[in-house]
């Protein structure tokens, strides 16, 4: 694969046909296009967007999927940065590439809002390094378009996850794992390690070989401390029960460190932000549009406390700051398999998922059951939305079990009022 700023005029996409073997045993042949976006993403991705006409642009392809690998900015290896050429190149490269990359992602999100794009997928940098040999800032997105004539290949989100290598022990239910002491390696313990890595307590879980090592014991102690559990360093009954409790899909720690207030929104506002949100998909668990009203109530709670900060509902086609909806468990934004029941993201300056607007507020519409109020076996939409809206304004998880921003929530309960810890964090961001 060659890089060129002259695509598509001088370097059109490489076109190859491959045989794809499905899990059910049958095989299909499909064409794969391999292209590079060029230095400024000049039409490398644009020609694959839905709705482009071949009458105006060459090399227009109607495709069901795009897998885009963005390796980040490439900088000259000049140790002496005072050289004029190095300084000019670096500044121009960053100023040109970042807006172009953001614009491409924004257009894809716009297609999602118009129901032309089914979803997108981000995987961990380590997975991208293995597949694409990119640097540590790399990221991939899986985008499915809906052309007028459906193509022959239809990959489910689960199949895409299998292809990207993110499935495995995390799918094992933690509730079935036996209590574990240091040095033990019970069946299914890999799911515990996957949980600790997923939520920021453990790095490179594969090094532990499904064993409760010293490193794992330290991670368990950290988890137990932040979850207000007895600190044993063992995988005991209390820890198992807490890990299997419904929770937010965002990590508790970033690079091993906790944060209660990550960053605030910045933009064209004079002081407090005026954010917009829209709904795209609801849930059949609740009759009518009761789930939407519950989310509106959650935004109103934060707005009442942070006035003049505001949240206004608009149409999905009007480029909202936040997109609210119910998604399959294997959400292209963030896999919610296991105990995760919902997720959002932080403001653009400190987001943890895919960069660019709209920020997601997604509920698991597969494994979780939703309700209005407290009902056995179901989660109250407003209570969960209040937590996720806290992330959207810039709050991280709290170690206070009484706080809305505590990472877990039980079914058959409601929590619709901001607590002291929530209010203090919000005022820190928006004084």
C-alpha positions in Angstrom: 0.0 0.0 0.0 1.5 3.3 -1.0 0.7 6.8 0.4 0.0 9.6 -1.9 -1.5 13.1 -1.7 -2.5 12.7 -5.4 -5.3 10.2 -4.8 -7.5 9.6 -6.7 -6.0 11.1 -9.9 -2.6 9.2 -9.7 -3.3 6.5 -7.2 -6.7 4.9 -7.4 -7.7 2.2 -5.0 -6.3 -1.3 -5.3 -9.1 -3.7 -6.1 -8.8 -7.4 -5.2 -11.3 -10.2 -4.8 -11.2 -12.5 -1.7 -13.1 -15.5 -0.4 -14.8 -14.9 3.0 -15.6 -18.0 5.1 -18.6 -17.6 7.4 -19.1 -19.3 10.7 -22.0 -21.4 9.4 -19.7 -23.0 6.9 -20.6 -21.3 3.6 -18.2 -19.1 1.6 -18.7 -16.0 -0.5 -16.5 -13.9 -2.8 -16.4 -10.2 -2.4 -14.3 -7.3 -3.7 -12.1 -5.4 -1.4 -10.8 -1.9 -2.1 -7.6 -0.8 -0.4 -6.8 2.9 -0.5 -4.9 5.6 1.3 -6.5 9.0 2.1 -3.4 11.0 1.2 -1.7 13.6 3.4 -4.9 15.7 3.7 -7.4 12.9 3.4 -8.1 14.3 -0.1 -11.0 12.2 -1.3 -9.5 9.0 0.0 -12.5 8.5 2.2 -14.9 11.0 0.6 -15.4 9.0 -2.6 -16.8 6.1 -0.5 -19.4 8.2 1.2 -23.0 7.5 0.3 -24.8 9.7 -2.3 -21.7 10.7 -4.3 -22.4 10.8 -8.1 -19.9 9.3 -10.6 -20.9 12.0 -13.0 -18.9 14.5 -10.9 -16.1 12.4 -9.2 -14.0 9.6 -10.5 -13.6 6.3 -8.6 -16.9 6.4 -6.8 -17.7 3.1 -5.1 -20.9 1.8 -3.6 -19.6 -0.3 -0.7 -21.2 -2.0 2.4 -18.3 -1.5 4.8 -15.4 0.9 5.3 -12.6 -0.1 7.7 -10.5 3.1 8.2 -7.1 3.0 9.9 -5.9 6.4 11.0 -2.2 6.2 12.1 -2.1 9.7 13.5 0.2 12.5 12.5 3.6 11.7 11.0 6.4 14.1 12.1 9.9 14.5 10.9 12.6 12.8 13.0 14.5 16.1 13.6 16.1 16.2 17.0 17.0 19.9 16.6 13.5 21.4 16.4 14.9 24.9 15.8 15.5 24.1 12.2 13.1 26.2 10.2 12.1 23.4 7.9 11.1 21.1 10.7 9.1 23.8 12.5 7.2 24.8 9.4 6.5 21.2 8.3 5.3 20.1 11.8 3.0 23.1 12.3 1.5 22.9 8.8 1.1 19.2 9.0 -0.9 19.3 12.2 -3.0 22.3 11.3 -4.0 20.7 8.0 -4.5 17.0 9.0 -6.4 17.4 12.3 -9.3 19.5 10.8 -9.4 17.3 7.7 -9.6 14.1 9.8 -12.3 15.6 12.1 -14.3 16.7 9.1 -14.3 13.2 7.6 -15.5 11.7 10.8 -18.1 14.4 11.2 -19.5 13.6 7.7 -19.7 9.9 8.6 -21.7 10.8 11.7 -23.9 12.9 9.6 -24.6 9.9 7.5 -25.5 7.9 10.6 -28.0 10.6 11.6 -29.6 10.3 8.2 -29.9 6.5 8.6 -27.4 5.9 5.7 -24.7 4.5 8.0 -25.5 1.7 10.4 -22.6 2.2 12.8 -18.9 2.5 13.4 -16.4 0.5 15.3 -13.3 1.6 17.3 -10.8 -1.0 18.6 -7.9 -0.7 21.0 -4.6 0.7 19.8 -2.9 -2.7 20.5 -5.3 -4.5 18.2 -4.6 -1.9 15.5 -0.9 -2.2 16.0 -1.1 -6.0 15.4 -3.3 -5.7 12.3 -2.0 -2.5 10.7 1.4 -2.0 12.3 0.5 1.6 13.1 1.7 3.7 16.0 0.3 4.0 19.5 -2.2 6.6 18.5 -3.9 4.5 15.9 -7.6 3.8 15.7 -9.9 1.9 13.3 -13.5 2.6 12.5 -15.9 0.1 11.0 -18.6 1.8 9.0 -21.5 0.1 7.2 -23.4 2.0 4.5 -26.9 1.2 3.4 -26.9 1.4 -0.4 -30.2 1.2 -2.4 -29.4 -2.3 -3.5 -28.1 -4.3 -0.5 -24.7 -6.0 -1.2 -24.1 -9.7 -0.8 -22.0 -9.4 2.3 -23.7 -8.6 5.6 -21.4 -8.8 8.6 -23.0 -8.6 12.0 -21.4 -6.4 14.7 -20.4 -9.6 16.5 -18.6 -10.9 13.4 -16.7 -7.6 13.0 -15.7 -7.9 16.7 -14.4 -11.4 16.0 -12.4 -10.1 13.1 -10.8 -7.3 15.2 -9.8 -9.7 17.9 -11.8 -8.0 20.7 -13.9 -11.0 21.7 -12.8 -13.8 24.1 -12.8 -14.2 27.8 -14.7 -10.9 28.3 -17.8 -12.8 27.1 -17.6 -15.3 30.0 -20.1 -14.4 32.7 -18.1 -13.4 35.8 -20.9 -14.7 38.0 -19.9 -18.3 37.1 -16.2 -17.9 38.2 -15.2 -19.5 41.5 -13.8 -17.4 44.3 -10.0 -17.2 43.8 -7.0 -16.7 46.0 -3.5 -15.6 44.9 -1.8 -18.2 42.8 -5.0 -19.9 41.7 -6.2 -20.3 38.1 -9.9 -21.3 38.1 -11.8 -21.9 34.9 -13.1 -18.6 33.4 -10.8 -16.4 35.5 -9.7 -14.7 32.2 -13.1 -12.9 32.3 -12.1 -11.3 35.6 -8.8 -10.2 34.1 -10.6 -8.8 31.0 -12.9 -6.9 33.3 -10.0 -5.3 35.2 -8.3 -4.4 32.0 -11.5 -3.0 30.4 -12.2 -0.7 33.3 -8.6 0.6 33.8 -7.3 -1.4 36.7 -4.9 -3.7 34.9 -2.7 -3.4 31.9 -1.9 -6.2 29.5 -4.0 -8.9 31.2 -2.6 -11.6 28.9 0.6 -11.5 30.8 -1.1 -13.1 33.8 -2.1 -16.3 32.0 -5.5 -16.5 33.7 -3.9 -16.6 37.2 -4.4 -14.4 40.2 -0.8 -13.1 40.3 0.7 -10.3 42.5 -0.2 -7.7 39.8 -3.8 -9.0 39.6 -4.0 -8.8 43.4 -2.9 -5.2 43.4 -5.5 -4.5 40.7 -8.2 -6.2 42.7 -7.3 -4.1 45.8 -7.6 -0.9 43.7 -10.9 -2.0 42.4 -12.2 -3.0 45.8 -11.1 0.3 47.3 -12.8 2.4 44.7 -16.0 0.2 44.9 -16.1 0.5 48.7 -15.6 -3.2 49.1 -13.5 -5.1 51.7 -9.9 -4.8 50.5 -8.6 -8.4 50.3 -6.7 -8.6 47.0 -8.7 -11.8 46.3 -11.6 -12.5 43.9 -14.1 -13.1 46.7 -17.9 -13.2 46.7 -18.4 -9.5 47.3 -16.1 -8.6 44.4 -17.7 -11.1 42.1 -21.2 -9.8 42.9 -20.0 -6.2 42.3 -18.4 -7.0 39.0 -21.6 -8.7 37.8 -23.7 -5.7 38.8 -25.1 -3.5 36.0 -22.7 -0.6 35.3 -21.6 2.1 32.9 -19.4 1.0 30.0 -16.8 3.7 30.5 -13.6 2.9 32.5 -13.2 3.9 36.1 -9.5 4.7 35.6 -7.5 6.2 32.8 -3.9 4.9 32.6 -4.3 3.6 36.1 -5.5 6.9 37.5 -8.9 8.0 38.7 -10.6 11.2 37.8 -13.8 12.8 39.0 -13.8 15.8 36.7 -12.1 15.3 33.3 -12.8 18.4 31.2 -15.5 20.9 30.4 -17.0 21.8 27.0 -15.4 24.6 25.1 -16.9 26.4 22.2 -18.4 29.6 20.8 -20.5 30.3 23.9 -19.7 33.4 26.0 -19.6 31.4 29.3 -21.8 28.3 29.8 -22.4 25.8 27.0 -25.7 25.4 25.2 -25.7 21.8 24.1 -28.2 20.1 21.7 -29.3 16.5 21.6 -31.5 14.2 19.5 -33.1 10.8 19.6 -32.7 8.2 16.9 -33.8 4.8 18.2 -35.9 3.8 21.2 -36.7 0.5 22.9 -39.7 -1.8 22.8 -39.3 -2.4 26.5 -41.3 0.8 27.2 -44.6 1.8 25.5 -44.9 5.0 23.6 -42.0 7.4 23.9 -41.6 7.1 27.7 -37.9 6.3 27.4 -37.3 9.6 25.5 -39.1 11.6 28.2 -37.0 9.9 30.9 -33.8 11.1 29.1 -35.2 14.6 28.8 -35.9 14.6 32.5 -32.2 13.6 33.2 -30.9 16.5 31.1 -33.3 18.8 32.8 -31.9 17.8 36.2 -28.4 18.8 35.2 -29.6 22.0 33.5 -31.5 23.0 36.6 -28.4 22.7 38.7 -26.0 24.3 36.2 -28.1 27.1 34.8 -27.4 28.9 32.5 -26.0 25.8 31.0 -28.7 24.3 28.7 -29.7 21.2 26.8 -32.1 21.6 23.8 -33.7 18.8 21.8 -33.4 19.1 18.0 -33.9 16.7 15.1 -31.3 14.0 14.3 -30.7 15.7 10.9 -29.8 19.0 12.5 -26.3 18.0 13.6 -26.8 17.6 17.4 -24.0 17.6 19.9 -25.3 14.4 21.5 -27.1 11.5 19.9 -29.3 9.4 22.2 -30.5 5.9 21.3 -30.8 2.2 22.1 -28.2 0.0 20.5 -27.4 -3.7 20.2 -25.3 -5.1 23.0 -22.3 -5.2 20.6 -22.5 -1.5 19.9 -20.0 -0.3 17.3 -19.1 2.5 19.6 -18.4 0.4 22.7 -19.2 -3.3 23.2 -21.6 -3.6 26.2 -21.4 -7.4 26.5 -21.4 -8.4 30.2 -22.3 -6.0 33.0 -22.3 -2.8 30.9 -25.8 -1.5 30.4 -25.1 2.0 28.9 -22.3 4.4 27.9 -21.7 7.9 26.9 -18.5 9.9 26.3 -16.7 12.8 27.7 -16.6 16.3 26.0 -14.5 16.5 22.8 -11.3 17.7 24.5 -11.0 14.5 26.6 -13.2 12.0 24.9 -12.3 8.3 25.3 -14.2 6.9 22.3 -14.2 8.0 18.6 -13.4 11.7 18.3 -15.9 14.2 16.8 -19.6 15.0 17.2 -22.2 13.9 18.0 -21.2 12.4 21.4 -23.1 9.2 22.1 -25.5 8.4 24.9 -26.3 4.7 24.2 -28.3 2.2 26.1 -27.9 -1.6 25.7 -31.1 -2.9 24.0 -29.9 -6.5 24.0 -28.9 -7.9 27.4 -30.5 -5.1 29.5 -34.2 -4.6 30.2 -35.5 -1.0 30.6 -38.4 0.5 32.5 -39.7 3.7 34.0 -39.4 3.6 37.8 -38.3 0.7 39.9 -39.2 -2.8 38.5 -37.6 -6.1 39.3 -35.1 -7.2 36.7 -35.1 -3.9 34.8 -33.2 -0.6 34.9 -34.8 2.8 35.3 -34.0 4.9 32.2 -33.9 8.2 33.9 -31.5 7.0 36.6 -29.1 5.6 34.1 -29.4 8.6 31.8 -28.6 11.0 34.7 -25.3 9.1 35.2 -24.4 9.1 31.5 -25.3 12.8 31.1 -22.8 13.4 33.9 -20.1 12.0 31.6 -21.3 14.2 28.7 -20.7 17.3 30.7 -17.2 16.1 31.7 -17.5 14.1 34.9 -15.7 10.8 35.5 -16.7 8.0 37.8 -17.0 8.6 41.6 -15.9 6.4 44.4 -18.8 7.6 46.5 -21.5 4.8 46.5 -24.2 7.4 47.1 -23.3 9.5 44.0 -25.0 9.4 40.7 -21.6 9.1 39.1 -20.8 5.9 41.0 -20.2 3.4 38.1 -22.7 0.7 39.1 -26.5 0.6 39.5 -28.8 -2.2 40.6 -32.1 -3.0 38.9 -35.4 -2.3 40.6 -34.0 1.0 41.9 -34.2 4.7 41.1 -31.6 7.4 41.6 -32.8 10.7 40.1 -31.3 13.3 42.4 -27.8 14.8 42.2 -25.7 14.1 45.4 -23.0 16.3 47.0 -20.2 14.6 45.1 -22.0 15.1 41.8 -22.6 18.7 42.5 -19.1 19.5 43.6 -17.6 17.9 40.5 -20.0 19.8 38.2 -19.2 23.1 39.9 -15.5 22.4 39.5 -16.0 22.2 35.8 -18.5 25.0 35.5 -18.0 27.4 38.4 
